[in-house]
Amino acid sequence: MATKFFSFLGTGKYVKCNYALNGIKIDAICYVQEALIDIFLKKGIKIDGIYIFKTKEATTANWISNAKYPNESGLFGVLKKYEGIVNTIEAVDIPSGEIEEELWDIFDKVLGKINYKDEIIFDITHSFRSLPVLALIILNYAKFVKKCEIKGMYYGAVEALGVPANEIEKKLKLEDRNAPIFNLTPFVNLLDWTVGIDRFIEDGDSRYINKLIEYGKGELLKKGMKDDKNILEKVGKSIQNYTNNVAVCRGKLVSSDGIELKEKIDFAFNISEKSYIKPMTPLIENIKNYFDNFTDDEDKNMIQVVKWCRDHNMIQQGLTILEEGIITYFCNKLGVDKCNQKIRDAISQAFYIKMNNPPKEKWKNEAKLYEDIVNKVLESENSDKFAKLIYNIKDFRNDINHAGWRDNSKPYKTFVKKLNTFIDDVEKIIE
């Protein structure tokens, strides 16, 4: 893993300015690349490689010579002062990017300088035409295929001086040319949040978004927003608890997990409105919409959890939670201990008895032990519908649990279709 500084070299006549970032100021600098590298070194950030991407025109204008100050060195000479401090200083020739084939060439050359798990700092100040967009695309692509980390994206805003570039020297003394360097990293991170929330909404996978929450906590702490950091931490924990417990069918927990996540998401709205993650608000709303249907009714929450499983292709979990949820529904309805395994078995056997009507002497031990509960189930409204549902759900659940190693095993599409039907049937009865 190495920390690398990437920058595009332009063709302009760059006037000397005083650049500042995070309270660190570098005076009388012609090339923003030098200012940024000096700032990072002052902050104690070790840079292992400097890579300057330059066109033929930029090479002529600003690599060997200096387009603005002919008697001074171009960027090539400026970077020599980092020899012995930085392991690699390399110029990479790229085309102008005027046609699609050239853009792909630039893509390949920039990507080729990124190794597995590199940390990249990208200066886009002198990026030409579509290059800033291309740089962002390359970095996000590299994050996934090379697991690299974007440590920062920066832009030296000379235009913030409020004077046309060709008039700066005439109208502003050097001590007044104080150009800020904009940190664009939060906007890069916004793409990460978009991907993370999309994964959570579309796939039910919370791992990526939890990594982002860890990063977000650090950013809030830097800003002195300790209370908001604690709230975001609780949101992350709630998301993790819910998805993990659904994944392993923790029926005793998923209803309360859903309620807790619903409450925590409301707090997340407040954070997003006043912190660096403000553009996340619409994305958070997508999560909120999913959990707004959770109430203090455990049986109805069970339906919401099963729908979550269906929507995220967790068919096995959906069937398991639905079958066990029906049994829990009867435990709640009869006022018996829903955590007592023998009582749950007795209720399950009651459905078998409803479907097959065996003589009492053929009943299993749990049914005999809790005969009063069995009779209440048999006499309850809709017991015949539930019995049929349980019978069918159990058949599909067993087919999955036995990995299809049985006669007449069912195809994937049948499981999806039937889970939808089961959800509709159970929901109608419970409602």
SULCOR-V668428 format. One record per residue. N is the residue number from 1. RES is the residue in one small letter. D_LAST is the distance of its C-alpha to the last C-alpha in whole Angstrom. Layout:
BEGIN
n=N res=RES d_last=D_LAST
n=N res=RES d_last=D_LAST
END
This chain:
BEGIN
n=1 res=m d_last=56
n=2 res=a d_last=58
n=3 res=t d_last=58
n=4 res=k d_last=59
n=5 res=f d_last=60
n=6 res=f d_last=60
n=7 res=s d_last=61
n=8 res=f d_last=62
n=9 res=l d_last=66
n=10 res=g d_last=67
n=11 res=t d_last=70
n=12 res=g d_last=70
n=13 res=k d_last=73
n=14 res=y d_last=71
n=15 res=v d_last=72
n=16 res=k d_last=73
n=17 res=c d_last=70
n=18 res=n d_last=69
n=19 res=y d_last=65
n=20 res=a d_last=63
n=21 res=l d_last=59
n=22 res=n d_last=58
n=23 res=g d_last=61
n=24 res=i d_last=63
n=25 res=k d_last=66
n=26 res=i d_last=68
n=27 res=d d_last=71
n=28 res=a d_last=73
n=29 res=i d_last=71
n=30 res=c d_last=72
n=31 res=y d_last=69
n=32 res=v d_last=65
n=33 res=q d_last=65
n=34 res=e d_last=68
n=35 res=a d_last=66
n=36 res=l d_last=63
n=37 res=i d_last=64
n=38 res=d d_last=66
n=39 res=i d_last=63
n=40 res=f d_last=61
n=41 res=l d_last=64
n=42 res=k d_last=65
n=43 res=k d_last=61
n=44 res=g d_last=62
n=45 res=i d_last=60
n=46 res=k d_last=62
n=47 res=i d_last=62
n=48 res=d d_last=63
n=49 res=g d_last=64
n=50 res=i d_last=64
n=51 res=y d_last=64
n=52 res=i d_last=65
n=53 res=f d_last=64
n=54 res=k d_last=67
n=55 res=t d_last=68
n=56 res=k d_last=71
n=57 res=e d_last=72
n=58 res=a d_last=70
n=59 res=t d_last=73
n=60 res=t d_last=76
n=61 res=a d_last=74
n=62 res=n d_last=73
n=63 res=w d_last=73
n=64 res=i d_last=77
n=65 res=s d_last=78
n=66 res=n d_last=77
n=67 res=a d_last=76
n=68 res=k d_last=76
n=69 res=y d_last=79
n=70 res=p d_last=81
n=71 res=n d_last=83
n=72 res=e d_last=80
n=73 res=s d_last=79
n=74 res=g d_last=75
n=75 res=l d_last=72
n=76 res=f d_last=74
n=77 res=g d_last=76
n=78 res=v d_last=74
n=79 res=l d_last=72
n=80 res=k d_last=75
n=81 res=k d_last=75
n=82 res=y d_last=72
n=83 res=e d_last=73
n=84 res=g d_last=73
n=85 res=i d_last=70
n=86 res=v d_last=68
n=87 res=n d_last=68
n=88 res=t d_last=68
n=89 res=i d_last=69
n=90 res=e d_last=68
n=91 res=a d_last=68
n=92 res=v d_last=66
n=93 res=d d_last=68
n=94 res=i d_last=65
n=95 res=p d_last=65
n=96 res=s d_last=65
n=97 res=g d_last=61
n=98 res=e d_last=62
n=99 res=i d_last=61
n=100 res=e d_last=58
n=101 res=e d_last=60
n=102 res=e d_last=61
n=103 res=l d_last=58
n=104 res=w d_last=57
n=105 res=d d_last=60
n=106 res=i d_last=59
n=107 res=f d_last=56
n=108 res=d d_last=58
n=109 res=k d_last=60
n=110 res=v d_last=58
n=111 res=l d_last=56
n=112 res=g d_last=59
n=113 res=k d_last=60
n=114 res=i d_last=56
n=115 res=n d_last=56
n=116 res=y d_last=53
n=117 res=k d_last=52
n=118 res=d d_last=54
n=119 res=e d_last=54
n=120 res=i d_last=54
n=121 res=i d_last=56
n=122 res=f d_last=56
n=123 res=d d_last=58
n=124 res=i d_last=58
n=125 res=t d_last=60
n=126 res=h d_last=62
n=127 res=s d_last=60
n=128 res=f d_last=61
n=129 res=r d_last=59
n=130 res=s d_last=55
n=131 res=l d_last=56
n=132 res=p d_last=54
n=133 res=v d_last=51
n=134 res=l d_last=52
n=135 res=a d_last=53
n=136 res=l d_last=49
n=137 res=i d_last=48
n=138 res=i d_last=51
n=139 res=l d_last=50
n=140 res=n d_last=46
n=141 res=y d_last=47
n=142 res=a d_last=49
n=143 res=k d_last=46
n=144 res=f d_last=44
n=145 res=v d_last=47
n=146 res=k d_last=50
n=147 res=k d_last=48
n=148 res=c d_last=50
n=149 res=e d_last=49
n=150 res=i d_last=50
n=151 res=k d_last=52
n=152 res=g d_last=52
n=153 res=m d_last=53
n=154 res=y d_last=55
n=155 res=y d_last=57
n=156 res=g d_last=61
n=157 res=a d_last=60
n=158 res=v d_last=64
n=159 res=e d_last=63
n=160 res=a d_last=61
n=161 res=l d_last=65
n=162 res=g d_last=65
n=163 res=v d_last=68
n=164 res=p d_last=68
n=165 res=a d_last=69
n=166 res=n d_last=73
n=167 res=e d_last=74
n=168 res=i d_last=72
n=169 res=e d_last=76
n=170 res=k d_last=77
n=171 res=k d_last=75
n=172 res=l d_last=74
n=173 res=k d_last=76
n=174 res=l d_last=75
n=175 res=e d_last=74
n=176 res=d d_last=71
n=177 res=r d_last=70
n=178 res=n d_last=67
n=179 res=a d_last=64
n=180 res=p d_last=60
n=181 res=i d_last=59
n=182 res=f d_last=55
n=183 res=n d_last=53
n=184 res=l d_last=50
n=185 res=t d_last=48
n=186 res=p d_last=45
n=187 res=f d_last=45
n=188 res=v d_last=45
n=189 res=n d_last=43
n=190 res=l d_last=40
n=191 res=l d_last=40
n=192 res=d d_last=39
n=193 res=w d_last=36
n=194 res=t d_last=35
n=195 res=v d_last=36
n=196 res=g d_last=34
n=197 res=i d_last=31
n=198 res=d d_last=31
n=199 res=r d_last=31
n=200 res=f d_last=28
n=201 res=i d_last=26
n=202 res=e d_last=27
n=203 res=d d_last=28
n=204 res=g d_last=26
n=205 res=d d_last=30
n=206 res=s d_last=30
n=207 res=r d_last=34
n=208 res=y d_last=36
n=209 res=i d_last=34
n=210 res=n d_last=35
n=211 res=k d_last=38
n=212 res=l d_last=38
n=213 res=i d_last=37
n=214 res=e d_last=40
n=215 res=y d_last=42
n=216 res=g d_last=40
n=217 res=k d_last=41
n=218 res=g d_last=44
n=219 res=e d_last=45
n=220 res=l d_last=43
n=221 res=l d_last=45
n=222 res=k d_last=48
n=223 res=k d_last=48
n=224 res=g d_last=47
n=225 res=m d_last=44
n=226 res=k d_last=43
n=227 res=d d_last=40
n=228 res=d d_last=38
n=229 res=k d_last=39
n=230 res=n d_last=38
n=231 res=i d_last=34
n=232 res=l d_last=35
n=233 res=e d_last=35
n=234 res=k d_last=32
n=235 res=v d_last=30
n=236 res=g d_last=32
n=237 res=k d_last=31
n=238 res=s d_last=27
n=239 res=i d_last=27
n=240 res=q d_last=29
n=241 res=n d_last=27
n=242 res=y d_last=24
n=243 res=t d_last=25
n=244 res=n d_last=28
n=245 res=n d_last=25
n=246 res=v d_last=23
n=247 res=a d_last=26
n=248 res=v d_last=27
n=249 res=c d_last=23
n=250 res=r d_last=23
n=251 res=g d_last=20
n=252 res=k d_last=21
n=253 res=l d_last=22
n=254 res=v d_last=20
n=255 res=s d_last=17
n=256 res=s d_last=20
n=257 res=d d_last=22
n=258 res=g d_last=19
n=259 res=i d_last=19
n=260 res=e d_last=23
n=261 res=l d_last=23
n=262 res=k d_last=21
n=263 res=e d_last=24
n=264 res=k d_last=27
n=265 res=i d_last=26
n=266 res=d d_last=27
n=267 res=f d_last=30
n=268 res=a d_last=31
n=269 res=f d_last=31
n=270 res=n d_last=34
n=271 res=i d_last=36
n=272 res=s d_last=36
n=273 res=e d_last=37
n=274 res=k d_last=40
n=275 res=s d_last=41
n=276 res=y d_last=42
n=277 res=i d_last=39
n=278 res=k d_last=38
n=279 res=p d_last=38
n=280 res=m d_last=35
n=281 res=t d_last=32
n=282 res=p d_last=31
n=283 res=l d_last=30
n=284 res=i d_last=29
n=285 res=e d_last=26
n=286 res=n d_last=25
n=287 res=i d_last=24
n=288 res=k d_last=23
n=289 res=n d_last=20
n=290 res=y d_last=19
n=291 res=f d_last=18
n=292 res=d d_last=17
n=293 res=n d_last=13
n=294 res=f d_last=14
n=295 res=t d_last=13
n=296 res=d d_last=14
n=297 res=d d_last=11
n=298 res=e d_last=12
n=299 res=d d_last=10
n=300 res=k d_last=8
n=301 res=n d_last=12
n=302 res=m d_last=12
n=303 res=i d_last=10
n=304 res=q d_last=13
n=305 res=v d_last=16
n=306 res=v d_last=15
n=307 res=k d_last=15
n=308 res=w d_last=18
n=309 res=c d_last=20
n=310 res=r d_last=19
n=311 res=d d_last=21
n=312 res=h d_last=24
n=313 res=n d_last=25
n=314 res=m d_last=24
n=315 res=i d_last=23
n=316 res=q d_last=24
n=317 res=q d_last=22
n=318 res=g d_last=19
n=319 res=l d_last=19
n=320 res=t d_last=20
n=321 res=i d_last=18
n=322 res=l d_last=15
n=323 res=e d_last=17
n=324 res=e d_last=18
n=325 res=g d_last=14
n=326 res=i d_last=13
n=327 res=i d_last=16
n=328 res=t d_last=15
n=329 res=y d_last=12
n=330 res=f d_last=14
n=331 res=c d_last=17
n=332 res=n d_last=15
n=333 res=k d_last=13
n=334 res=l d_last=17
n=335 res=g d_last=19
n=336 res=v d_last=21
n=337 res=d d_last=22
n=338 res=k d_last=20
n=339 res=c d_last=23
n=340 res=n d_last=25
n=341 res=q d_last=26
n=342 res=k d_last=27
n=343 res=i d_last=24
n=344 res=r d_last=22
n=345 res=d d_last=25
n=346 res=a d_last=24
n=347 res=i d_last=21
n=348 res=s d_last=21
n=349 res=q d_last=24
n=350 res=a d_last=22
n=351 res=f d_last=20
n=352 res=y d_last=24
n=353 res=i d_last=25
n=354 res=k d_last=22
n=355 res=m d_last=23
n=356 res=n d_last=27
n=357 res=n d_last=28
n=358 res=p d_last=31
n=359 res=p d_last=33
n=360 res=k d_last=33
n=361 res=e d_last=36
n=362 res=k d_last=34
n=363 res=w d_last=31
n=364 res=k d_last=32
n=365 res=n d_last=33
n=366 res=e d_last=29
n=367 res=a d_last=28
n=368 res=k d_last=31
n=369 res=l d_last=31
n=370 res=y d_last=27
n=371 res=e d_last=28
n=372 res=d d_last=26
n=373 res=i d_last=23
n=374 res=v d_last=23
n=375 res=n d_last=23
n=376 res=k d_last=20
n=377 res=v d_last=18
n=378 res=l d_last=20
n=379 res=e d_last=19
n=380 res=s d_last=16
n=381 res=e d_last=13
n=382 res=n d_last=12
n=383 res=s d_last=15
n=384 res=d d_last=17
n=385 res=k d_last=14
n=386 res=f d_last=14
n=387 res=a d_last=17
n=388 res=k d_last=18
n=389 res=l d_last=16
n=390 res=i d_last=18
n=391 res=y d_last=21
n=392 res=n d_last=21
n=393 res=i d_last=19
n=394 res=k d_last=22
n=395 res=d d_last=25
n=396 res=f d_last=24
n=397 res=r d_last=24
n=398 res=n d_last=27
n=399 res=d d_last=29
n=400 res=i d_last=28
n=401 res=n d_last=30
n=402 res=h d_last=33
n=403 res=a d_last=33
n=404 res=g d_last=33
n=405 res=w d_last=36
n=406 res=r d_last=35
n=407 res=d d_last=36
n=408 res=n d_last=34
n=409 res=s d_last=32
n=410 res=k d_last=30
n=411 res=p d_last=31
n=412 res=y d_last=29
n=413 res=k d_last=27
n=414 res=t d_last=26
n=415 res=f d_last=24
n=416 res=v d_last=22
n=417 res=k d_last=21
n=418 res=k d_last=20
n=419 res=l d_last=18
n=420 res=n d_last=16
n=421 res=t d_last=15
n=422 res=f d_last=14
n=423 res=i d_last=12
n=424 res=d d_last=10
n=425 res=d d_last=10
n=426 res=v d_last=8
n=427 res=e d_last=6
n=428 res=k d_last=5
n=429 res=i d_last=6
n=430 res=i d_last=4
n=431 res=e d_last=0
END
